[in-house]
Amino acid sequence: MRKRWWVAGVLAVLVALLAGVSLGPVSLPPGSVAAELLNLIPGVHLDSGLTEREIAIVTELRLPRVVLGLLVGGLLALAGGCYQGVFRNPLADPYLLGVAAGAGLAVTAVIALGGAGRQGAISGLPLTIPLAAFAGSLLAVTMTYLLGAAGGRSRSPAMLILAGVAVSAFLSAGQTYLLQRHSDSIQPVYSWLLGRLATAGWHDVLLVLPYAALTTVVVLLHRRELDVLAVGDDEAKSLGLHPQRSRYLLIAAASLGTAAAVSATGLIGFVGIIVPHTVRLLAGSSYRVILPLSLLFGAAFLALTDVVARTAAAPAEVPIGVVTALLGGPFFVLVLRTARRVLT
């Protein structure tokens, strides 16, 4: 990997971090914010010039939100690149195997049956909702695995995709039924489905961090295998690789990271399509390059997108899922046209 792309990725993350903490309803000087962030390093003591109130805004409100955005953006982009390599499908995204539908059904059940809808917000269940989303996501992926493996040795990536479509349709029907039976829950459910990075303190960051670390380590350690899988299973076997085992290990790792991201922020679409494809166009087609750079640029992308969501209609806040959809819709069409041109 060329060093300049590593440097560009790290710089993008640092710029996104500084912009995310500096910009908002109360704008703060970037230089002072940078000094205050450096003060968080043990042994560093700089005069940032910020008041106690402004320091609290930086360290207790904005920094946890930006760090959460960096973690979730990196996870979704990494998972998207991983799925595209495993399934050899440029349109694969982190929600391919039913993660979104499973999380949506679980959260709808918690809100509708737990009474959060009558309160008009989901903040009343800060712990239950992330746990429900995480459990629902993993349950959906497990159902997809079992259904896709029903064909025995004939199972293939195409069967997994079809199984994911079937599981998503089944779980989405359950969610629709619950919403129809509990109409007072529609607003809080949709506020979660549209995605949000609003977080109070470091709880959500600590919730996602261990899964992000595990997913990142497993996927990056096996990223070379995706280049081997790209030439076909028979050729991969001749090179000493076990295609099925590698494929399922990578799918499991990417699904675990996606479930963790969804549990903390709701459904944020298109990150797993926009970032890996942009990296592929700019830096090369090898997954040794695509995956680590997708991790860095995905983190920066979502953190900067959150800045747009917070400031575009200030003092109101646009759901971040709406912003990513506005960016991702045209990009998805471009990718679809490109893929069709290649196939023809």
C-alpha positions as CSV (number, residue, x, y, z in Angstrom):
1,M,0.0,0.0,0.0
2,R,1.3,3.4,-0.9
3,K,2.3,5.5,2.1
4,R,0.4,8.5,0.8
5,W,-2.9,6.7,1.1
6,W,-2.1,5.8,4.7
7,V,-1.3,9.4,5.4
8,A,-4.4,10.6,3.6
9,G,-6.6,8.3,5.6
10,V,-5.1,9.3,8.9
11,L,-5.4,13.0,8.0
12,A,-9.0,12.5,7.0
13,V,-9.8,11.0,10.4
14,L,-8.0,13.8,12.2
15,V,-9.8,16.5,10.2
16,A,-13.1,14.8,10.8
17,L,-12.4,14.6,14.5
18,L,-11.5,18.3,14.8
19,A,-14.4,19.4,12.6
20,G,-16.9,17.3,14.5
21,V,-15.8,18.7,17.9
22,S,-15.5,22.3,16.7
23,L,-18.7,22.7,14.7
24,G,-22.2,22.8,16.0
25,P,-24.8,25.1,17.5
26,V,-22.0,26.6,19.5
27,S,-19.0,27.0,17.3
28,L,-15.6,26.7,18.9
29,P,-12.1,27.8,17.6
30,P,-10.4,24.8,16.0
31,G,-7.1,25.7,17.5
32,S,-8.5,25.9,21.0
33,V,-10.3,22.6,20.4
34,A,-7.1,20.9,19.2
35,A,-5.3,22.1,22.3
36,E,-8.0,20.8,24.5
37,L,-8.0,17.4,22.8
38,L,-4.2,17.2,23.3
39,N,-4.8,17.9,27.0
40,L,-6.5,14.5,27.1
41,I,-3.1,12.9,26.5
42,P,-1.4,12.1,29.9
43,G,1.5,14.6,30.6
44,V,0.3,17.2,28.1
45,H,-0.9,20.6,29.6
46,L,-1.8,23.3,27.2
47,D,-3.8,26.5,27.6
48,S,-6.7,26.1,25.3
49,G,-8.4,29.3,26.3
50,L,-11.8,27.6,26.6
51,T,-14.1,28.3,29.5
52,E,-15.2,25.4,31.8
53,R,-18.6,25.3,29.9
54,E,-16.9,25.0,26.6
55,I,-14.5,22.3,27.9
56,A,-17.6,20.4,29.1
57,I,-19.1,20.7,25.6
58,V,-15.9,19.3,24.0
59,T,-15.2,16.4,26.3
60,E,-18.6,15.4,27.5
61,L,-20.9,16.1,24.6
62,R,-19.2,16.4,21.3
63,L,-16.2,14.1,21.6
64,P,-18.1,11.0,22.6
65,R,-20.5,11.6,19.6
66,V,-17.6,12.1,17.2
67,V,-15.7,9.0,18.4
68,L,-18.9,7.0,18.1
69,G,-19.3,8.2,14.5
70,L,-15.7,7.3,13.7
71,L,-16.2,3.8,15.1
72,V,-19.6,3.1,13.4
73,G,-18.5,4.6,10.1
74,G,-15.3,2.6,10.0
75,L,-17.2,-0.6,10.9
76,L,-19.9,-0.1,8.2
77,A,-17.3,0.7,5.5
78,L,-15.1,-2.3,6.5
79,A,-18.1,-4.6,6.6
80,G,-19.3,-3.4,3.2
81,G,-15.9,-3.9,1.6
82,C,-15.7,-7.4,3.2
83,Y,-19.2,-8.4,1.9
84,Q,-18.4,-7.2,-1.6
85,G,-15.3,-9.4,-1.6
86,V,-16.9,-12.4,-0.1
87,F,-20.0,-12.4,-2.4
88,R,-18.1,-10.9,-5.4
89,N,-20.9,-8.5,-5.7
90,P,-20.3,-4.7,-6.0
91,L,-23.8,-4.0,-4.6
92,A,-23.4,-5.9,-1.4
93,D,-23.7,-3.9,1.8
94,P,-23.5,-4.5,5.5
95,Y,-27.3,-5.1,5.8
96,L,-27.3,-7.9,3.2
97,L,-27.9,-10.8,5.5
98,G,-30.9,-9.4,7.4
99,V,-29.1,-7.3,10.0
100,A,-31.3,-4.3,9.5
101,A,-34.6,-6.3,9.5
102,G,-33.6,-8.2,12.7
103,A,-32.6,-5.0,14.5
104,G,-35.7,-3.2,13.3
105,L,-38.1,-5.9,14.5
106,A,-36.4,-6.2,17.9
107,V,-36.4,-2.4,18.5
108,T,-40.0,-2.1,17.4
109,A,-41.0,-4.9,19.8
110,V,-39.2,-3.2,22.7
111,I,-40.7,0.2,22.0
112,A,-44.2,-1.0,21.1
113,L,-44.5,-3.6,23.9
114,G,-42.5,-1.8,26.4
115,G,-44.4,1.5,26.2
116,A,-41.7,3.8,25.0
117,G,-43.9,4.9,22.2
118,R,-46.3,6.5,24.6
119,Q,-43.5,8.6,26.0
120,G,-42.8,9.9,22.5
121,A,-39.1,9.1,22.6
122,I,-36.7,6.2,22.8
123,S,-34.4,7.8,25.3
124,G,-36.3,6.2,28.2
125,L,-34.7,2.9,27.4
126,P,-31.1,3.7,26.8
127,L,-29.8,0.2,27.6
128,T,-32.6,-2.1,26.5
129,I,-32.9,-0.7,22.9
130,P,-29.2,-1.3,22.0
131,L,-29.3,-4.8,23.5
132,A,-32.5,-5.6,21.6
133,A,-31.0,-4.3,18.3
134,F,-27.8,-6.3,18.9
135,A,-29.7,-9.5,19.7
136,G,-32.1,-9.1,16.8
137,S,-29.3,-8.5,14.3
138,L,-27.4,-11.6,15.4
139,L,-30.6,-13.7,15.4
140,A,-31.3,-12.6,11.8
141,V,-27.8,-13.4,10.6
142,T,-28.0,-16.8,12.4
143,M,-31.4,-17.5,10.6
144,T,-29.8,-16.6,7.3
145,Y,-26.8,-18.9,7.9
146,L,-29.1,-21.8,8.8
147,L,-31.4,-21.2,5.8
148,G,-28.5,-20.8,3.5
149,A,-26.8,-23.9,4.7
150,A,-30.0,-26.0,4.2
151,G,-28.7,-27.2,0.9
152,G,-25.8,-29.0,2.5
153,R,-22.6,-29.0,0.4
154,S,-24.3,-27.1,-2.4
155,R,-24.6,-23.9,-0.4
156,S,-23.0,-20.9,-2.1
157,P,-22.8,-17.1,-1.7
158,A,-25.8,-16.8,-3.9
159,M,-27.8,-19.0,-1.6
160,L,-26.8,-16.9,1.4
161,I,-28.0,-13.8,-0.4
162,L,-31.3,-15.3,-1.3
163,A,-31.6,-16.5,2.3
164,G,-30.9,-13.0,3.5
165,V,-33.7,-11.6,1.3
166,A,-36.1,-14.2,2.6
167,V,-35.3,-13.6,6.3
168,S,-35.4,-9.8,5.8
169,A,-38.9,-10.1,4.2
170,F,-40.1,-12.3,7.0
171,L,-38.8,-10.1,9.8
172,S,-40.0,-6.9,8.1
173,A,-43.5,-8.3,7.9
174,G,-43.4,-8.9,11.7
175,Q,-42.2,-5.3,12.2
176,T,-45.1,-4.0,10.0
177,Y,-47.6,-6.0,12.0
178,L,-46.3,-4.6,15.3
179,L,-46.5,-1.1,14.0
180,Q,-50.0,-1.6,12.8
181,R,-51.1,-2.9,16.1
182,H,-49.3,-0.2,18.1
183,S,-49.7,2.9,16.0
184,D,-48.5,5.2,18.8
185,S,-45.0,3.7,18.5
186,I,-44.5,4.7,14.9
187,Q,-42.7,8.0,15.5
188,P,-40.1,6.7,18.0
189,V,-39.5,3.6,15.9
190,Y,-38.9,5.6,12.7
191,S,-36.6,8.1,14.6
192,W,-34.4,5.1,15.4
193,L,-34.7,3.6,11.9
194,L,-33.4,6.8,10.4
195,G,-30.2,6.6,12.4
196,R,-28.8,8.9,15.0
197,L,-25.5,9.5,16.7
198,A,-26.9,11.3,19.7
199,T,-25.2,9.9,22.7
200,A,-24.9,11.0,26.4
201,G,-21.4,10.3,27.6
202,W,-19.2,7.4,26.6
203,H,-21.6,4.5,27.2
204,D,-22.4,3.8,23.5
205,V,-18.7,4.1,22.6
206,L,-17.8,1.5,25.2
207,L,-20.6,-0.7,24.0
208,V,-19.3,-0.7,20.4
209,L,-15.6,-0.7,21.0
210,P,-14.8,-4.3,21.9
211,Y,-16.8,-5.6,18.9
212,A,-15.2,-3.0,16.6
213,A,-11.8,-4.2,17.7
214,L,-12.6,-7.9,17.2
215,T,-14.1,-7.3,13.8
216,T,-11.3,-5.1,12.6
217,V,-8.6,-7.6,13.7
218,V,-10.3,-10.6,12.1
219,V,-11.1,-8.9,8.8
220,L,-7.8,-7.2,8.3
221,L,-5.8,-10.4,9.2
222,H,-7.7,-12.3,6.5
223,R,-8.0,-9.6,3.9
224,R,-5.5,-11.3,1.6
225,E,-7.8,-14.3,1.4
226,L,-10.4,-12.1,-0.4
227,D,-8.0,-11.5,-3.2
228,V,-7.6,-15.3,-3.5
229,L,-11.4,-15.9,-3.4
230,A,-11.8,-13.4,-6.2
231,V,-10.3,-15.8,-8.7
232,G,-12.8,-18.6,-7.9
233,D,-13.2,-21.4,-5.4
234,D,-11.3,-24.0,-7.5
235,E,-8.3,-21.8,-8.0
236,A,-8.4,-20.9,-4.3
237,K,-8.3,-24.5,-3.3
238,S,-5.4,-25.1,-5.6
239,L,-3.5,-22.4,-3.7
240,G,-4.2,-24.1,-0.4
241,L,-7.1,-22.0,0.8
242,H,-10.3,-23.4,2.3
243,P,-12.9,-21.1,0.5
244,Q,-15.9,-22.1,2.6
245,R,-14.3,-21.7,5.9
246,S,-12.7,-18.4,5.0
247,R,-15.9,-17.1,3.6
248,Y,-18.0,-17.9,6.7
249,L,-15.3,-16.6,9.1
250,L,-15.3,-13.2,7.3
251,I,-19.1,-13.1,7.1
252,A,-19.4,-13.8,10.8
253,A,-16.8,-11.1,11.7
254,A,-18.4,-8.5,9.4
255,S,-21.9,-9.3,10.7
256,L,-20.8,-9.0,14.3
257,G,-19.4,-5.5,13.7
258,T,-22.5,-4.4,11.8
259,A,-24.8,-5.7,14.6
260,A,-22.8,-3.7,17.1
261,A,-22.9,-0.5,15.0
262,V,-26.7,-0.9,14.4
263,S,-27.3,-1.4,18.2
264,A,-25.7,1.9,19.0
265,T,-26.9,4.2,16.2
266,G,-29.8,2.7,14.4
267,L,-29.8,2.1,10.6
268,I,-27.4,4.3,8.6
269,G,-27.3,3.2,5.0
270,F,-25.0,3.5,2.0
271,V,-21.7,3.9,4.0
272,G,-20.7,0.4,3.1
273,I,-21.3,1.1,-0.6
274,I,-20.0,4.6,-1.0
275,V,-16.6,4.3,0.8
276,P,-15.3,0.9,-0.5
277,H,-16.1,1.8,-4.1
278,T,-14.5,5.2,-3.8
279,V,-11.4,3.6,-2.3
280,R,-11.4,1.0,-5.1
281,L,-11.6,3.7,-7.8
282,L,-8.8,5.8,-6.2
283,A,-6.3,3.4,-4.6
284,G,-6.7,0.1,-6.4
285,S,-8.7,-3.1,-6.5
286,S,-6.8,-5.3,-4.1
287,Y,-8.5,-6.0,-0.8
288,R,-5.2,-5.6,1.0
289,V,-5.7,-1.9,0.2
290,I,-9.5,-1.5,0.1
291,L,-10.2,-2.8,3.6
292,P,-7.8,-0.8,5.8
293,L,-8.4,2.4,3.8
294,S,-12.2,1.8,3.9
295,L,-11.9,1.6,7.7
296,L,-10.1,5.0,7.9
297,F,-12.1,6.9,5.2
298,G,-15.4,5.3,6.4
299,A,-14.7,6.7,9.9
300,A,-14.0,10.1,8.5
301,F,-17.0,10.0,6.1
302,L,-19.6,9.4,8.8
303,A,-18.1,11.9,11.3
304,L,-18.2,14.6,8.6
305,T,-21.7,13.6,7.5
306,D,-22.8,14.0,11.1
307,V,-21.4,17.6,11.1
308,V,-23.7,18.2,8.1
309,A,-26.6,16.6,9.9
310,R,-26.1,18.8,12.9
311,T,-25.5,22.1,11.1
312,A,-27.6,22.0,7.9
313,A,-30.9,22.9,9.7
314,A,-29.6,24.2,13.0
315,P,-30.8,24.4,15.7
316,A,-32.8,21.4,14.5
317,E,-31.0,18.2,13.5
318,V,-31.4,16.2,10.3
319,P,-31.3,12.4,10.9
320,I,-27.9,11.2,9.7
321,G,-29.5,8.3,7.8
322,V,-31.3,10.9,5.6
323,V,-28.0,12.6,4.8
324,T,-26.3,9.4,3.9
325,A,-29.3,8.4,1.8
326,L,-29.2,11.7,-0.1
327,L,-25.5,11.0,-0.8
328,G,-25.8,7.3,-1.4
329,G,-28.8,7.2,-3.7
330,P,-27.1,8.8,-6.7
331,F,-23.9,6.9,-5.9
332,F,-25.8,3.6,-5.8
333,V,-27.2,4.3,-9.3
334,L,-23.7,5.0,-10.6
335,V,-22.4,1.8,-9.2
336,L,-25.3,-0.1,-10.7
337,R,-24.7,1.4,-14.1
338,T,-21.0,0.6,-13.9
339,A,-21.6,-3.0,-12.8
340,R,-24.1,-3.5,-15.6
341,R,-21.6,-2.1,-18.1
342,V,-19.0,-4.5,-16.9
343,L,-21.3,-7.5,-17.1
344,T,-22.4,-6.6,-20.6
